[in-house]
């Protein structure tokens, strides 16, 4: 996967996923793949408009050839539960 630009510096990388398979879902697609962390991932892509079968087939083929980067920006940084519990117990 080629590197992204650095404009999303407030975002934290959660996963990079290479899509292995695309299956039609109830109102879109279910994508499955493996991340660079060797974990298996499942993504559900919901389309909020009807799509004809031909378009759905083309979209499925395009999505099957894709890689996904999942990034997030939280209002506060991640904190481990153990660290939070330790802080609470020391303040009592």
C-alpha positions in Angstrom: 0.0 0.0 0.0 1.6 3.3 -1.0 2.1 5.9 1.7 -0.5 8.6 2.3 0.0 12.3 2.5 0.6 13.7 6.0 -2.4 16.0 6.1 -4.2 13.7 8.5 -1.6 14.1 11.3 -4.4 14.2 13.9 -5.5 10.7 12.9 -4.2 7.5 14.4 -3.8 4.5 12.1 -6.0 1.6 13.3 -5.6 -0.9 10.5 -4.3 -1.4 7.0 -6.2 -4.2 5.2 -5.8 -6.0 1.9 -9.2 -7.2 0.7 -9.3 -10.9 -0.1 -13.0 -11.3 -0.9 -16.2 -9.3 -1.5 -19.6 -10.8 -0.9 -23.0 -9.2 -1.6 -24.7 -8.1 1.6 -28.2 -7.2 2.4 -27.8 -3.6 1.3 -24.2 -3.4 0.1 -21.2 -5.6 0.5 -19.2 -7.5 3.0 -15.5 -7.2 2.5 -13.0 -9.6 4.2 -9.3 -9.4 4.3 -6.1 -9.5 6.3 -4.4 -6.6 7.9 -0.6 -5.9 8.1 -1.0 -7.0 11.8 -2.0 -10.5 10.4 -5.5 -10.2 11.9 -8.6 -11.0 9.9 -10.9 -8.1 9.2 -14.5 -7.9 8.1 -16.0 -4.6 6.8 -19.6 -4.0 5.9 -20.2 -1.4 3.2 -23.8 -0.2 3.3 -25.3 1.6 0.3 -28.2 3.9 1.0 -29.6 3.8 -2.5 -30.7 0.9 -4.7 -28.0 -0.4 -7.1 -28.8 -2.6 -10.2 -27.1 -6.0 -10.5 -24.6 -4.9 -13.2 -23.4 -1.9 -11.2 -23.2 -4.1 -8.1 -21.0 -6.6 -10.0 -18.7 -3.8 -11.2 -18.4 -2.4 -7.6 -17.7 -5.8 -6.2 -14.9 -6.3 -8.7 -13.4 -2.9 -7.9 -13.6 -3.4 -4.1 -12.0 -6.9 -4.5 -8.9 -5.1 -5.9 -8.7 -2.6 -3.0 -6.7 -2.0 0.1 -8.1 -0.1 3.0 -6.5 2.2 5.6 -8.6 2.7 8.7 -7.7 5.8 10.7 -9.5 7.5 13.6 -9.3 10.7 15.5 -10.6 10.5 19.0 -11.5 13.5 21.2 -9.1 12.1 23.8 -6.2 9.7 23.2 -6.5 6.0 23.9 -5.9 4.9 27.5 -5.5 1.4 28.7 -8.1 0.2 31.2 -5.4 -1.0 33.5 -3.8 2.5 33.6 -7.2 4.1 34.3 -7.9 1.6 37.1 -4.5 2.2 38.7 -5.1 6.0 38.7 -8.5 5.6 40.3 -7.1 3.3 43.0 -4.3 5.8 43.9 -6.7 8.7 44.2 -8.8 7.0 46.8 
